[in-house]
Amino acid sequence: QHSIFIPKTGKVQWHCFGEQKSSSSRLAPAQRHSHSACRVRDVLYIFGGLSATSTTYNDLWALDLNTHIWLRPTANGSYPSPK
């Protein structure tokens, strides 16, 4: 999976993180573009986006920038429509 993050230097860099395995399956968002992203301290949050085949997403993911581990945060309320 390719992800963008901003290290403490403030520079934007692209990195390719290998597949992450959990006991049941790979835990990482599908490849996408046109998503929203926001960095809060050492966590990068992404929401929505489009796949190469125009599948729309309305999922929320968090990347721990220290460990490079993806998480699915629990959110309250309803998700917005796919973006």
Buried (B, 14 or more C-beta within 10 A) or exposed (E): BEBBBEEEEEEEEEEEBEEBEEEEEEBBBEEBEEBEBEEEEEBBBBBBBBEEEEEEBEBBBBBEBEEEBBBEEEEEEEEEEEE
